[in-house]
């Protein structure tokens, strides 16, 4: 997507005399932001916690396929290539949008790392949907299921994971955004859908316009909301419950 460089309101100044934040950080700056500890630590959580959990779910799904005499999908070489492509594209997208949020919002997407963004972001991909990283994560887990060739994972597990992601985004991330940004976030939520973009939102993104075009750039929040550091614990609990539920399904279908 094309992003234009605004002639006014291009930055938003956090409180406390810190350097102003860019409202439209360039693509390569977003990619290079991975060098910041707050960002790569957040990625480490996804790689060393959520990815093994997804692999375990794929294994359980493959056992369910075997118990139901469902053969692996497609040729092994083809599914591996397609699966790795999906994982790569999804991972690259998450890398970009996390870098964008980090630079424009002044904080890591992971509240467990540094408390999260201190400035509300309504530009770039965030002018089209509220949680653009979910698209990359969905593509990644779908690619994982394709690589395994598991029908059960793609048909049953992936929809459950999407619902889980949407619920946690709404009940965890957006609850903290409500506490941190107040009425402004209410207006943003009313203007921007959670996951499926509208043509008007895509057009704003293409033109480099913010979602709340009639408002001044937001100021940084002065303090983190109470309880924000517990977000990771709730995510981990959710993953444990998902793995346990899928394991129980395998046992109920005759797994050993």
PyMOL commands that set and color helices and strands:
alter all, ss='L'
color gray80, all
select helices_A, chain A and resi 15-17+27-35+37-67+76-105+111-114+124-127+133-148+151-181+183-191+199-207+228-252
alter helices_A, ss='H'
color red, helices_A
select strands_A, chain A and resi 11-12+21-22
alter strands_A, ss='S'
color yellow, strands_A
deselect
rebuild
show_as cartoon
